[in-house]
Amino acid sequence: MGRLTETIKHLLIINVLFFIATQMYGEQMYEWFSLYFPKNDHFQLWQILTHMFMHGGFMHILFNMYALWAFGTPLERMWGRNKFLFFYISAGLGAALIHIGVNYYYYNAGMSALVDSGISESSILEIINSGQYNTEWYAIAGKDTIDNFLAAFNTPVVGASGAIYGILVAFGMSYPNSELFLMFLPVPIKAKFFIPVLIGLDLFSGVTGYSLFGQGIAHFAHVGGALFGFIMMWYWKKNQFNKNRWN
């Protein structure tokens, strides 16, 4: 860790500036820069990138920026600025892609059930884009299906966590025997054990709906960032790219 590297310093500054602007302008910032479901009227293409610099509260940005500094610093020193930034942004975009893909699954399940009952897709979109829904839909498709359908459509995602999970995977693969301490477990755990367990817990929470880390967490975005981070690391190691700095 140690002294801030240049790319991480700039990423920290950008995230803090977005956070300050969010405290000043509130809902307008979330509406502009959070990542909405593509069929939602609030969706804009730039949100695929900008959501990575938005955060939902002080503790959210604090933990993400601490992890960026703690685990990203040795990676930037090893790789250089350009390679680190490419990896970070790519992991964040991969997280967004997986998150949207999972939401499409939930959206299509709910929409198909409603359309099969005789309701037109255009009328359903008109209703949910207005922020409303019909309670009769629960009798058609079931509570879980409709709740997941509405959540996928209406809930925007914010945060650098997807990119951070990619960084965690890269750190674990580059420094597998580094010992990490958890605040609630004062026993050192090697990165090669800690990071897979952390990702596994996120996957469990995403699949079961039982969140071990609290509510309102985009678990599949975390898993997506980790997956894309692993794919990039595997490809770089296989092709010897991991030994080169991109200055």
C-alpha positions in Angstrom: 0.0 0.0 0.0 1.8 3.1 1.2 1.9 6.4 -0.9 -0.9 7.0 -3.3 -0.2 6.1 -6.9 -1.3 8.6 -9.5 -4.3 6.7 -11.0 -5.7 5.8 -7.7 -5.3 9.4 -6.4 -7.3 10.6 -9.5 -10.0 8.0 -9.1 -10.4 8.9 -5.4 -10.7 12.6 -6.3 -13.4 11.8 -9.0 -15.4 9.6 -6.6 -15.2 12.2 -3.9 -16.3 15.0 -6.2 -19.3 12.9 -7.4 -20.2 12.2 -3.8 -20.0 15.9 -2.9 -22.2 16.8 -5.9 -24.6 14.1 -4.9 -25.0 15.7 -1.4 -25.6 19.1 -3.0 -28.0 18.1 -5.8 -29.5 14.8 -4.5 -32.0 13.0 -6.6 -31.0 14.9 -9.8 -27.5 13.4 -9.6 -28.9 9.9 -9.0 -31.3 10.3 -11.9 -28.5 11.4 -14.3 -25.7 9.2 -13.3 -27.0 6.0 -11.6 -27.3 2.9 -13.8 -31.0 2.3 -14.6 -32.5 -0.7 -16.4 -32.3 0.0 -20.2 -36.1 0.0 -20.7 -36.5 2.5 -17.9 -37.1 6.1 -19.1 -34.3 7.3 -16.9 -31.7 5.1 -18.6 -28.9 6.9 -20.5 -26.0 5.2 -22.2 -23.4 7.1 -20.2 -24.7 5.6 -17.0 -22.9 2.4 -17.8 -19.7 4.3 -16.9 -20.9 7.0 -14.5 -22.6 4.7 -12.0 -19.1 3.6 -11.0 -18.4 7.0 -9.5 -21.7 7.3 -7.6 -22.3 6.1 -4.0 -25.3 5.7 -1.8 -23.8 7.0 1.4 -20.7 7.9 3.4 -19.9 4.3 4.5 -20.5 3.0 1.0 -17.8 5.4 -0.5 -15.5 5.0 2.5 -15.3 1.2 2.2 -15.0 1.2 -1.6 -12.3 3.9 -1.6 -10.3 2.2 1.2 -10.4 -1.1 -0.8 -9.3 0.8 -4.0 -6.3 2.2 -2.1 -5.4 -0.9 -0.2 -5.7 -3.5 -3.0 -5.2 -1.3 -6.0 -1.9 0.4 -5.0 0.3 -2.7 -5.4 -1.4 -3.5 -8.7 -0.8 -0.1 -10.2 2.8 -0.2 -9.1 3.2 -3.6 -10.7 1.3 -2.8 -13.9 1.7 0.9 -14.5 -1.0 3.5 -15.0 -2.6 2.5 -18.3 -2.9 -1.2 -17.6 -4.4 -0.6 -14.1 -6.9 1.9 -15.4 -7.9 -0.5 -18.3 -8.4 -3.3 -15.8 -10.4 -1.2 -13.3 -12.8 0.3 -15.9 -13.2 -3.1 -17.7 -14.1 -4.8 -14.4 -16.6 -2.1 -13.7 -18.2 -2.4 -17.1 -18.3 -6.2 -16.8 -20.0 -5.9 -13.5 -22.6 -3.6 -15.1 -23.1 -6.1 -18.0 -23.8 -9.0 -15.6 -26.1 -6.9 -13.4 -28.1 -5.8 -16.4 -28.2 -9.4 -17.8 -29.6 -10.7 -14.5 -32.1 -7.9 -14.4 -33.2 -8.8 -17.9 -33.9 -12.3 -16.7 -36.1 -11.1 -13.9 -37.7 -8.5 -16.1 -38.5 -11.0 -18.9 -40.0 -13.5 -16.4 -42.4 -10.9 -15.1 -43.2 -9.3 -18.4 -43.8 -12.7 -20.1 -46.2 -13.8 -17.4 -48.2 -10.5 -17.6 -48.3 -10.5 -21.4 -49.4 -14.1 -21.6 -52.3 -13.1 -19.4 -53.5 -10.7 -22.1 -52.0 -7.4 -20.9 -50.1 -5.5 -23.6 -46.4 -4.8 -23.1 -46.8 -1.1 -23.9 -49.4 -0.6 -21.2 -47.3 -2.4 -18.7 -44.3 -0.2 -19.6 -46.4 2.9 -19.3 -47.5 2.0 -15.8 -44.1 1.0 -14.4 -42.4 4.0 -16.1 -44.8 6.2 -14.1 -43.5 4.6 -10.9 -46.7 2.6 -10.3 -47.9 -1.0 -10.6 -51.1 -3.0 -10.5 -51.7 -5.2 -7.4 -53.6 -7.6 -9.6 -50.3 -8.6 -11.2 -49.5 -10.6 -8.1 -52.4 -12.9 -8.7 -51.2 -13.5 -12.3 -47.5 -14.1 -11.8 -46.9 -14.5 -8.0 -45.3 -12.2 -5.5 -41.7 -13.2 -6.0 -41.9 -12.9 -9.8 -43.5 -9.5 -9.7 -41.3 -8.1 -6.9 -38.2 -9.2 -8.8 -39.7 -7.7 -12.0 -40.4 -4.4 -10.4 -37.1 -4.2 -8.6 -35.1 -5.0 -11.8 -36.9 -2.2 -13.6 -37.1 0.5 -11.0 -33.9 0.1 -8.9 -30.8 1.9 -10.1 -27.3 0.7 -9.2 -24.5 2.9 -7.9 -21.0 2.3 -6.7 -17.5 1.2 -7.6 -18.0 -2.2 -6.0 -18.0 -4.1 -9.2 -14.6 -2.7 -10.3 -13.3 -3.2 -6.7 -14.2 -6.9 -6.8 -12.2 -7.2 -10.0 -9.3 -5.5 -8.2 -9.7 -8.0 -5.3 -9.5 -10.9 -7.7 -6.4 -9.5 -9.4 -4.8 -8.9 -5.9 -5.6 -12.4 -4.8 -4.1 -13.9 -8.0 -1.0 -11.7 -7.8 -0.4 -11.8 -4.1 -2.1 -15.1 -3.0 -0.3 -15.5 0.3 -0.8 -11.9 1.5 -2.5 -12.0 4.9 -5.6 -10.0 5.4 -7.4 -9.0 8.6 -11.2 -8.6 9.0 -12.5 -6.1 11.5 -14.8 -8.7 13.0 -12.3 -11.6 12.9 -8.8 -10.6 14.2 -7.1 -13.6 12.6 -5.0 -13.2 9.5 -6.5 -14.9 6.4 -4.5 -15.4 3.2 -5.9 -13.6 0.2 -6.2 -16.8 -1.8 -8.8 -18.0 0.8 -10.5 -14.8 1.8 -11.3 -13.4 -1.6 -13.0 -16.6 -3.0 -15.1 -16.9 0.1 -16.1 -13.3 -0.1 -17.2 -13.8 -3.7 -19.0 -17.0 -2.8 -21.0 -15.2 -0.2 -22.1 -12.6 -2.7 -23.1 -15.3 -5.1 -25.1 -17.1 -2.4 -26.9 -13.9 -1.5 -27.6 -13.1 -5.1 -29.1 -16.6 -5.9 -31.0 -17.0 -2.6 -32.1 -13.4 -2.0 -30.8 -13.8 1.6 -28.2 -11.0 1.9 -25.5 -11.5 4.5 -24.2 -7.9 4.0 -27.4 -5.9 4.3 -30.1 -4.9 1.9 -29.9 -2.9 -1.3 -26.7 -4.6 -2.5 -26.2 -5.5 -6.1 -24.6 -8.9 -5.5 -24.5 -10.0 -9.1 -22.6 -6.8 -10.0 -20.0 -7.8 -7.4 -19.9 -11.3 -8.9 -19.7 -9.8 -12.4 -16.8 -7.6 -11.5 -15.0 -10.6 -10.0 -15.7 -12.8 -13.0 -14.4 -10.2 -15.5 -11.4 -9.6 -13.3 -10.6 -13.3 -13.3 -11.0 -13.6 -17.0 -8.7 -10.7 -17.7 -6.1 -12.0 -15.2 -6.3 -15.5 -16.7 -5.9 -14.2 -20.2 -3.0 -11.9 -19.3 -1.1 -14.6 -17.5 -1.7 -17.1 -20.3 -0.4 -14.6 -22.9 2.4 -13.2 -20.7 0.8 -9.7 -20.6 1.0 -9.7 -16.8 4.7 -9.3 -17.0 4.6 -6.1 -18.9 3.8 -2.5 -17.8 1.6 -0.3 -20.0 3.3 3.1 -19.4 
